[in-house]
Amino acid sequence: MGAQNGKDLLVKVDMTGDGLFETIAGLRATRVSFNAESVDVTSLESQGGWRELLSGAGVKSAAISGSGVFKDAGTDERARQLFFDGETPEFQVIIPDFGIVEGAFQVSSIEYSGSHNGEATYELSMASAGALTFTAL
C-alpha cells in the first residue's frame, strides 16, 4: 500500500436514519483509533513470571476525532443536534486503500473556536457505541 491522500479519509454520518450517509463537510483533519483492553490472568504459576492475557476478553472501542471549518449547514446542524440529543446514529469511516468501518457512534464533544482575523473552526470527537463492522476495499 502506497501513500494516500489525507483528504480521502472521510467521516460520514447517517443523516436520516435510513442509511443516507453524507460526509461531514469542512473537516480538514481526521483521526481514527481502535482500542482493545486486555484482561490480565497472570498468576504465580505463569511460566517464567511472564504476563498472561485472556484471549478474546476485554472491551473493544473506537474513537473518531476531527477538526475543520464550517462549510455545510446540513451536516453541521446534524452533528450539533446529535450531541445535544445524545443520539448514537450510524457513521461510516472510509479509510483509503484499507476499508470502511461502520457502526454507531456518539458525539462526545464539540469545540468551537475562532480568531479575529481567521475563520471559525470546530473540533469533534466521537466514541463507538456498539459493534463495528469492517468492509475491505
mmCIF file of the C-alpha atoms, coordinates in Angstrom:
data_MODEL
# 
_entry.id   MODEL 
# 
loop_
_atom_site.group_PDB 
_atom_site.id 
_atom_site.type_symbol 
_atom_site.label_atom_id 
_atom_site.label_alt_id 
_atom_site.label_comp_id 
_atom_site.label_asym_id 
_atom_site.label_entity_id 
_atom_site.label_seq_id 
_atom_site.pdbx_PDB_ins_code 
_atom_site.Cartn_x 
_atom_site.Cartn_y 
_atom_site.Cartn_z 
_atom_site.occupancy 
_atom_site.B_iso_or_equiv 
_atom_site.pdbx_formal_charge 
_atom_site.auth_seq_id 
_atom_site.auth_comp_id 
_atom_site.auth_asym_id 
_atom_site.auth_atom_id 
_atom_site.pdbx_PDB_model_num 
ATOM 1   C CA . MET A 1 1   ? 0.000   0.000   0.000  1.00 0.00 ? 1   MET A CA 1 
ATOM 2   C CA . GLY A 1 2   ? 1.462   3.308   -1.082 1.00 0.00 ? 2   GLY A CA 1 
ATOM 3   C CA . ALA A 1 3   ? 0.912   6.757   0.363  1.00 0.00 ? 3   ALA A CA 1 
ATOM 4   C CA . GLN A 1 4   ? -2.655  8.055   0.372  1.00 0.00 ? 4   GLN A CA 1 
ATOM 5   C CA . ASN A 1 5   ? -4.134  11.500  0.286  1.00 0.00 ? 5   ASN A CA 1 
ATOM 6   C CA . GLY A 1 6   ? -5.275  12.562  3.768  1.00 0.00 ? 6   GLY A CA 1 
ATOM 7   C CA . LYS A 1 7   ? -8.380  14.205  2.337  1.00 0.00 ? 7   LYS A CA 1 
ATOM 8   C CA . ASP A 1 8   ? -9.573  10.758  1.243  1.00 0.00 ? 8   ASP A CA 1 
ATOM 9   C CA . LEU A 1 9   ? -10.091 9.655   4.860  1.00 0.00 ? 9   LEU A CA 1 
ATOM 10  C CA . LEU A 1 10  ? -13.771 10.512  5.195  1.00 0.00 ? 10  LEU A CA 1 
ATOM 11  C CA . VAL A 1 11  ? -16.214 10.521  8.101  1.00 0.00 ? 11  VAL A CA 1 
ATOM 12  C CA . LYS A 1 12  ? -19.841 10.137  7.057  1.00 0.00 ? 12  LYS A CA 1 
ATOM 13  C CA . VAL A 1 13  ? -22.976 10.330  9.207  1.00 0.00 ? 13  VAL A CA 1 
ATOM 14  C CA . ASP A 1 14  ? -26.383 8.785   8.553  1.00 0.00 ? 14  ASP A CA 1 
ATOM 15  C CA . MET A 1 15  ? -28.430 11.936  8.001  1.00 0.00 ? 15  MET A CA 1 
ATOM 16  C CA . THR A 1 16  ? -31.929 10.464  8.231  1.00 0.00 ? 16  THR A CA 1 
ATOM 17  C CA . GLY A 1 17  ? -31.667 7.086   9.963  1.00 0.00 ? 17  GLY A CA 1 
ATOM 18  C CA . ASP A 1 18  ? -32.388 5.401   6.620  1.00 0.00 ? 18  ASP A CA 1 
ATOM 19  C CA . GLY A 1 19  ? -28.803 4.731   5.529  1.00 0.00 ? 19  GLY A CA 1 
ATOM 20  C CA . LEU A 1 20  ? -28.338 8.068   3.748  1.00 0.00 ? 20  LEU A CA 1 
ATOM 21  C CA . PHE A 1 21  ? -24.682 8.806   4.572  1.00 0.00 ? 21  PHE A CA 1 
ATOM 22  C CA . GLU A 1 22  ? -23.149 12.220  3.931  1.00 0.00 ? 22  GLU A CA 1 
ATOM 23  C CA . THR A 1 23  ? -19.580 13.338  4.522  1.00 0.00 ? 23  THR A CA 1 
ATOM 24  C CA . ILE A 1 24  ? -19.263 15.723  7.454  1.00 0.00 ? 24  ILE A CA 1 
ATOM 25  C CA . ALA A 1 25  ? -18.316 18.786  5.453  1.00 0.00 ? 25  ALA A CA 1 
ATOM 26  C CA . GLY A 1 26  ? -15.472 21.079  6.358  1.00 0.00 ? 26  GLY A CA 1 
ATOM 27  C CA . LEU A 1 27  ? -13.311 18.515  8.155  1.00 0.00 ? 27  LEU A CA 1 
ATOM 28  C CA . ARG A 1 28  ? -9.646  19.217  7.441  1.00 0.00 ? 28  ARG A CA 1 
ATOM 29  C CA . ALA A 1 29  ? -8.003  16.727  9.774  1.00 0.00 ? 29  ALA A CA 1 
ATOM 30  C CA . THR A 1 30  ? -9.404  13.366  10.873 1.00 0.00 ? 30  THR A CA 1 
ATOM 31  C CA . ARG A 1 31  ? -8.141  10.686  13.232 1.00 0.00 ? 31  ARG A CA 1 
ATOM 32  C CA . VAL A 1 32  ? -9.477  7.181   13.906 1.00 0.00 ? 32  VAL A CA 1 
ATOM 33  C CA . SER A 1 33  ? -8.236  4.960   16.710 1.00 0.00 ? 33  SER A CA 1 
ATOM 34  C CA . PHE A 1 34  ? -9.124  1.397   17.657 1.00 0.00 ? 34  PHE A CA 1 
ATOM 35  C CA . ASN A 1 35  ? -8.557  0.082   21.158 1.00 0.00 ? 35  ASN A CA 1 
ATOM 36  C CA . ALA A 1 36  ? -8.800  -3.268  22.938 1.00 0.00 ? 36  ALA A CA 1 
ATOM 37  C CA . GLU A 1 37  ? -8.471  -3.634  26.680 1.00 0.00 ? 37  GLU A CA 1 
ATOM 38  C CA . SER A 1 38  ? -6.621  -6.683  27.888 1.00 0.00 ? 38  SER A CA 1 
ATOM 39  C CA . VAL A 1 39  ? -7.563  -8.966  30.758 1.00 0.00 ? 39  VAL A CA 1 
ATOM 40  C CA . ASP A 1 40  ? -4.521  -9.963  32.816 1.00 0.00 ? 40  ASP A CA 1 
ATOM 41  C CA . VAL A 1 41  ? -4.703  -13.550 34.122 1.00 0.00 ? 41  VAL A CA 1 
ATOM 42  C CA . THR A 1 42  ? -1.115  -13.805 35.313 1.00 0.00 ? 42  THR A CA 1 
ATOM 43  C CA . SER A 1 43  ? -0.631  -15.967 38.394 1.00 0.00 ? 43  SER A CA 1 
ATOM 44  C CA . LEU A 1 44  ? 2.171   -17.460 40.461 1.00 0.00 ? 44  LEU A CA 1 
ATOM 45  C CA . GLU A 1 45  ? 2.067   -20.412 38.065 1.00 0.00 ? 45  GLU A CA 1 
ATOM 46  C CA . SER A 1 46  ? 2.640   -18.301 34.938 1.00 0.00 ? 46  SER A CA 1 
ATOM 47  C CA . GLN A 1 47  ? 5.622   -19.672 33.039 1.00 0.00 ? 47  GLN A CA 1 
ATOM 48  C CA . GLY A 1 48  ? 8.781   -17.724 33.844 1.00 0.00 ? 48  GLY A CA 1 
ATOM 49  C CA . GLY A 1 49  ? 6.777   -14.977 35.556 1.00 0.00 ? 49  GLY A CA 1 
ATOM 50  C CA . TRP A 1 50  ? 5.594   -13.680 32.199 1.00 0.00 ? 50  TRP A CA 1 
ATOM 51  C CA . ARG A 1 51  ? 2.297   -11.875 31.977 1.00 0.00 ? 51  ARG A CA 1 
ATOM 52  C CA . GLU A 1 52  ? -0.595  -13.869 30.533 1.00 0.00 ? 52  GLU A CA 1 
ATOM 53  C CA . LEU A 1 53  ? -3.631  -12.360 28.828 1.00 0.00 ? 53  LEU A CA 1 
ATOM 54  C CA . LEU A 1 54  ? -7.049  -13.939 28.422 1.00 0.00 ? 54  LEU A CA 1 
ATOM 55  C CA . SER A 1 55  ? -7.659  -14.414 24.715 1.00 0.00 ? 55  SER A CA 1 
ATOM 56  C CA . GLY A 1 56  ? -10.839 -12.876 23.322 1.00 0.00 ? 56  GLY A CA 1 
ATOM 57  C CA . ALA A 1 57  ? -11.682 -10.975 26.527 1.00 0.00 ? 57  ALA A CA 1 
ATOM 58  C CA . GLY A 1 58  ? -11.792 -7.256  27.266 1.00 0.00 ? 58  GLY A CA 1 
ATOM 59  C CA . VAL A 1 59  ? -13.644 -4.314  25.810 1.00 0.00 ? 59  VAL A CA 1 
ATOM 60  C CA . LYS A 1 60  ? -13.081 -3.095  22.257 1.00 0.00 ? 60  LYS A CA 1 
ATOM 61  C CA . SER A 1 61  ? -13.702 0.530   21.348 1.00 0.00 ? 61  SER A CA 1 
ATOM 62  C CA . ALA A 1 62  ? -13.066 3.045   18.613 1.00 0.00 ? 62  ALA A CA 1 
ATOM 63  C CA . ALA A 1 63  ? -12.762 6.815   18.629 1.00 0.00 ? 63  ALA A CA 1 
ATOM 64  C CA . ILE A 1 64  ? -13.023 9.348   15.830 1.00 0.00 ? 64  ILE A CA 1 
ATOM 65  C CA . SER A 1 65  ? -11.885 12.935  16.044 1.00 0.00 ? 65  SER A CA 1 
ATOM 66  C CA . GLY A 1 66  ? -11.652 15.692  13.521 1.00 0.00 ? 66  GLY A CA 1 
ATOM 67  C CA . SER A 1 67  ? -11.296 19.406  13.100 1.00 0.00 ? 67  SER A CA 1 
ATOM 68  C CA . GLY A 1 68  ? -12.290 21.793  10.380 1.00 0.00 ? 68  GLY A CA 1 
ATOM 69  C CA . VAL A 1 69  ? -14.274 24.803  9.274  1.00 0.00 ? 69  VAL A CA 1 
ATOM 70  C CA . PHE A 1 70  ? -17.992 25.394  8.924  1.00 0.00 ? 70  PHE A CA 1 
ATOM 71  C CA . LYS A 1 71  ? -18.968 24.623  5.372  1.00 0.00 ? 71  LYS A CA 1 
ATOM 72  C CA . ASP A 1 72  ? -22.267 22.766  5.107  1.00 0.00 ? 72  ASP A CA 1 
ATOM 73  C CA . ALA A 1 73  ? -25.286 23.775  7.176  1.00 0.00 ? 73  ALA A CA 1 
ATOM 74  C CA . GLY A 1 74  ? -26.899 20.310  6.994  1.00 0.00 ? 74  GLY A CA 1 
ATOM 75  C CA . THR A 1 75  ? -24.051 18.221  8.374  1.00 0.00 ? 75  THR A CA 1 
ATOM 76  C CA . ASP A 1 76  ? -23.009 20.951  10.834 1.00 0.00 ? 76  ASP A CA 1 
ATOM 77  C CA . GLU A 1 77  ? -26.529 21.039  12.244 1.00 0.00 ? 77  GLU A CA 1 
ATOM 78  C CA . ARG A 1 78  ? -26.771 17.221  12.325 1.00 0.00 ? 78  ARG A CA 1 
ATOM 79  C CA . ALA A 1 79  ? -23.520 16.859  14.319 1.00 0.00 ? 79  ALA A CA 1 
ATOM 80  C CA . ARG A 1 80  ? -24.565 19.557  16.757 1.00 0.00 ? 80  ARG A CA 1 
ATOM 81  C CA . GLN A 1 81  ? -28.027 18.046  17.261 1.00 0.00 ? 81  GLN A CA 1 
ATOM 82  C CA . LEU A 1 82  ? -26.559 14.559  17.795 1.00 0.00 ? 82  LEU A CA 1 
ATOM 83  C CA . PHE A 1 83  ? -24.508 15.942  20.663 1.00 0.00 ? 83  PHE A CA 1 
ATOM 84  C CA . PHE A 1 84  ? -27.396 17.720  22.378 1.00 0.00 ? 84  PHE A CA 1 
ATOM 85  C CA . ASP A 1 85  ? -29.822 14.807  21.884 1.00 0.00 ? 85  ASP A CA 1 
ATOM 86  C CA . GLY A 1 86  ? -27.268 12.142  22.895 1.00 0.00 ? 86  GLY A CA 1 
ATOM 87  C CA . GLU A 1 87  ? -28.177 10.029  19.855 1.00 0.00 ? 87  GLU A CA 1 
ATOM 88  C CA . THR A 1 88  ? -25.975 7.225   18.524 1.00 0.00 ? 88  THR A CA 1 
ATOM 89  C CA . PRO A 1 89  ? -26.577 7.031   14.755 1.00 0.00 ? 89  PRO A CA 1 
ATOM 90  C CA . GLU A 1 90  ? -24.593 5.025   12.244 1.00 0.00 ? 90  GLU A CA 1 
ATOM 91  C CA . PHE A 1 91  ? -21.351 6.513   10.963 1.00 0.00 ? 91  PHE A CA 1 
ATOM 92  C CA . GLN A 1 92  ? -19.026 5.349   8.205  1.00 0.00 ? 92  GLN A CA 1 
ATOM 93  C CA . VAL A 1 93  ? -15.290 5.948   8.197  1.00 0.00 ? 93  VAL A CA 1 
ATOM 94  C CA . ILE A 1 94  ? -13.700 5.451   4.795  1.00 0.00 ? 94  ILE A CA 1 
ATOM 95  C CA . ILE A 1 95  ? -10.001 4.666   5.151  1.00 0.00 ? 95  ILE A CA 1 
ATOM 96  C CA . PRO A 1 96  ? -8.352  4.884   1.701  1.00 0.00 ? 96  PRO A CA 1 
ATOM 97  C CA . ASP A 1 97  ? -6.956  1.631   0.280  1.00 0.00 ? 97  ASP A CA 1 
ATOM 98  C CA . PHE A 1 98  ? -7.975  -0.122  3.519  1.00 0.00 ? 98  PHE A CA 1 
ATOM 99  C CA . GLY A 1 99  ? -11.709 -0.312  4.043  1.00 0.00 ? 99  GLY A CA 1 
ATOM 100 C CA . ILE A 1 100 ? -14.900 1.054   5.527  1.00 0.00 ? 100 ILE A CA 1 
ATOM 101 C CA . VAL A 1 101 ? -15.657 0.930   9.246  1.00 0.00 ? 101 VAL A CA 1 
ATOM 102 C CA . GLU A 1 102 ? -19.329 1.313   10.080 1.00 0.00 ? 102 GLU A CA 1 
ATOM 103 C CA . GLY A 1 103 ? -21.315 1.409   13.285 1.00 0.00 ? 103 GLY A CA 1 
ATOM 104 C CA . ALA A 1 104 ? -22.985 3.503   15.935 1.00 0.00 ? 104 ALA A CA 1 
ATOM 105 C CA . PHE A 1 105 ? -21.048 6.397   17.455 1.00 0.00 ? 105 PHE A CA 1 
ATOM 106 C CA . GLN A 1 106 ? -21.912 9.066   19.979 1.00 0.00 ? 106 GLN A CA 1 
ATOM 107 C CA . VAL A 1 107 ? -20.685 12.640  19.557 1.00 0.00 ? 107 VAL A CA 1 
ATOM 108 C CA . SER A 1 108 ? -18.819 13.040  22.845 1.00 0.00 ? 108 SER A CA 1 
ATOM 109 C CA . SER A 1 109 ? -17.535 16.591  22.382 1.00 0.00 ? 109 SER A CA 1 
ATOM 110 C CA . ILE A 1 110 ? -17.758 19.585  20.097 1.00 0.00 ? 110 ILE A CA 1 
ATOM 111 C CA . GLU A 1 111 ? -15.469 22.579  20.491 1.00 0.00 ? 111 GLU A CA 1 
ATOM 112 C CA . TYR A 1 112 ? -15.852 25.847  18.622 1.00 0.00 ? 112 TYR A CA 1 
ATOM 113 C CA . SER A 1 113 ? -13.162 28.485  18.215 1.00 0.00 ? 113 SER A CA 1 
ATOM 114 C CA . GLY A 1 114 ? -12.245 31.449  16.091 1.00 0.00 ? 114 GLY A CA 1 
ATOM 115 C CA . SER A 1 115 ? -9.872  34.358  15.897 1.00 0.00 ? 115 SER A CA 1 
ATOM 116 C CA . HIS A 1 116 ? -10.440 37.974  14.939 1.00 0.00 ? 116 HIS A CA 1 
ATOM 117 C CA . ASN A 1 117 ? -8.709  37.658  11.569 1.00 0.00 ? 117 ASN A CA 1 
ATOM 118 C CA . GLY A 1 118 ? -9.488  33.999  10.767 1.00 0.00 ? 118 GLY A CA 1 
ATOM 119 C CA . GLU A 1 119 ? -12.293 31.583  10.127 1.00 0.00 ? 119 GLU A CA 1 
ATOM 120 C CA . ALA A 1 120 ? -14.470 29.945  12.777 1.00 0.00 ? 120 ALA A CA 1 
ATOM 121 C CA . THR A 1 121 ? -13.379 26.349  13.363 1.00 0.00 ? 121 THR A CA 1 
ATOM 122 C CA . TYR A 1 122 ? -14.622 23.328  15.256 1.00 0.00 ? 122 TYR A CA 1 
ATOM 123 C CA . GLU A 1 123 ? -13.305 20.099  16.731 1.00 0.00 ? 123 GLU A CA 1 
ATOM 124 C CA . LEU A 1 124 ? -15.446 16.999  17.007 1.00 0.00 ? 124 LEU A CA 1 
ATOM 125 C CA . SER A 1 125 ? -14.904 13.768  18.975 1.00 0.00 ? 125 SER A CA 1 
ATOM 126 C CA . MET A 1 126 ? -16.972 10.590  18.766 1.00 0.00 ? 126 MET A CA 1 
ATOM 127 C CA . ALA A 1 127 ? -16.918 7.325   20.705 1.00 0.00 ? 127 ALA A CA 1 
ATOM 128 C CA . SER A 1 128 ? -18.142 3.955   19.448 1.00 0.00 ? 128 SER A CA 1 
ATOM 129 C CA . ALA A 1 129 ? -21.494 2.920   20.874 1.00 0.00 ? 129 ALA A CA 1 
ATOM 130 C CA . GLY A 1 130 ? -21.780 -0.701  19.760 1.00 0.00 ? 130 GLY A CA 1 
ATOM 131 C CA . ALA A 1 131 ? -20.306 -3.344  17.489 1.00 0.00 ? 131 ALA A CA 1 
ATOM 132 C CA . LEU A 1 132 ? -18.497 -2.106  14.387 1.00 0.00 ? 132 LEU A CA 1 
ATOM 133 C CA . THR A 1 133 ? -18.253 -3.778  11.005 1.00 0.00 ? 133 THR A CA 1 
ATOM 134 C CA . PHE A 1 134 ? -15.325 -3.654  8.603  1.00 0.00 ? 134 PHE A CA 1 
ATOM 135 C CA . THR A 1 135 ? -15.539 -3.994  4.831  1.00 0.00 ? 135 THR A CA 1 
ATOM 136 C CA . ALA A 1 136 ? -12.265 -4.205  2.908  1.00 0.00 ? 136 ALA A CA 1 
ATOM 137 C CA . LEU A 1 137 ? -11.896 -2.016  -0.184 1.00 0.00 ? 137 LEU A CA 1 
# 
